[in-house]
Amino acid sequence: MFSSQYKKFLFHLKPVSLDSLLLLKEKKQFLLADAIRYLNRKQTTNYLYQEIHFNYMSNIFQYADYNLLTYLVIWWYRTGKNYNTILCEFKAWKYAIQKNISQHDNTELINVYDSLIKNHKNFIKIAESNINLLKNQSISSNTMLKDQFLQIILAGEKTTALDLTENHVHDKETLKDFYLTVIQPCLYDIGYLWETQKISVAQEHLASAIVINIMTALYSQYVLGDHKKGTAILATIFNEYHEIGARMSADLLESDGWDVHYLGSNTETNLLLKEIDLLKPDIIGLSISMPYNLANAFEIIQSIKKRTPPSTLVIVGGNIFNYAPDIWIKLKADNLARNAEEFLNLANNHWCNLKKNTATNEKAVVL
């Protein structure tokens, strides 16, 4: 989980009112234009970045999660932007909000940007400390093997990585152990190394690709089997590309006897809903990683709830919940899985409850 010591900078902020949020969204194009105009005067601007900034911030305002904002800002400071450019962007958006939204309606919004500006030096200090904000997620009961595997995939040694995997995975139980104690913590390490610019984007992509290739090689040997349990659909939602966590959950679920339909990354909402209508699953797993997708995730979950019976369980997971562990409640999901093992346990508990309810109903009919 996100360390509590970094929450102090923004904890005092009040939620943005619905009226202010609606005004913010209504005036998006004016705000963008004025923020960019301000940045042009400072000779630093990029329209795409400002569009992304708005999408991030409007979602955070909507769900009033300033722990998530703290993480997001530290991430911005760490991932290559010039510190003064970030500060200038905060000032640009404060200027744009003051110009386009009345003082009566902008106070809560301005307070957020004032706090970001005030804590500029604190955020630089954290960014340069290279502290791993999710250190606990990288801990493994098999540290030596995890570190060995990490070095191999970062070096791009595909054959060596596969050989190492095959030496340790012999059945479904060792597959689960390798996923949970080697691959999963490795992914958090890779994210941290990229975030702190210790590895390049190319290295991060190569390492991820090797992991996916290994999972594909293991699938036919240890995942495929009889489907003795219920039906599950898993996907990363539209505009999300971090899929390995969802794929691990899908593999462990299928190896445990579930009929799993894994739809992959960046799943278009209409296609997801069509699959749900067709398969009528017992469980739906949605992976969400990026803050700008929160409102979209809420709408997707509402669409799912309207077309499925109450017995259908909607479970969410993804990196965003490490920083905002309670936000799944605001999304109206049924539960949160912080990792593939939690997803498997939630699914199996749900299956047991479904069988009990079925048995009870059948008994009542007989009586």
C-alpha positions, 0 to 999 in steps of 0.5 A: 500500500501507499506509505502514509507518510506521503499523504500529509501534504494534501490530506487537509483538502476538502472534496470539490462540490458537484456544482464546481465539478460540473462547471469544470467539465462544462468549461473544459475547452475554455480552461484548456485554451487559457492554460495553454495561452498561459504556458505559451507565454512561458514558452512551455506547452504541449496540448496533449499534456494539458488534455491529459492533465485535465482528465487526470484532475477531473477524475480525482476531483470527482472521486475526492481521493487526494492520496491518489493525487499525491501519488500522481504528482510524485509520479509526474515529478519522477517521470522525466518532466522538468520540475519548473514545467510542472510548477508552471502547469499548476500555475497555468491551471490555477490562472485558467480556473480563476478566469473561467469559474467564479470565486464562489464556485472555484474555491475548492479547486483553487485550494488544490492547486495552491497546495500543489504549488506550495508543496512543489519543493516537497514533491521534488524532495520525494521524487529525488529520494528514489524511495519505492512508494510501493516497496511492500508489493515488491517483497517476495518469499523467494527473493533470490529467484525473483531478483535473478529473474528480474535481471534476466528479463531486463537484459532481454535474455528470453531463452534464459528466462524461459529455462529458469521458469521451466526449472521451477514450474512443474505443475499447477501449484508451482505455476501459482507460486512462480506467478505470485512470488516471482513474476508479480513482485518483478512487475512492481520492481520494473515499474519502480525502476522505470518511474525513477528512470533507472531503466528505459521505456524500451527495457520496460517494454522488452521485460514485459514482453518476455513475461507475456511470452513465458506466460503463453508458453506455460498456458498450454502446459499447466493452465488448460484443463477441465472446467468444473466451476463457473464462468468468468470474464476478465479484461482491462477496460478501454484505454488501459494497456497494463494487462499482465496482472489481469492475465495472471488472474485469468490463468490462475482461475482457469487452472483452478477449474473455471471457464475463463474468457480473457479479453485482453487489454484495451477492451472496447466497452461494447465488445465487453458488454456483448460478451457478458450478454452472450456468456452470462458469467458468474464473475467479471474481473476488470483491471484499471490502472490509470486515474483518468479512467475512473469515471469510465470504469464507473460507467462500465460497472453501471452498464454491467449491473443493469444487464446482469443478475445480483448474483454476478460478482464484479471484481476490480483490480489494478495498480491504482488501488494500491494508492486509493484502496477504497475507491472501488467502493465509489466505483460501485464494484462488488469487491477488490482484488489486490493481486491474482491470489486474492482474485482466485480466493474471491472467485472460489468463495463466490462459487461456494456461495452460489452452489449453497444457494442453488442447493438450498433452492432445490431443497425448497422446491422438493419440500 
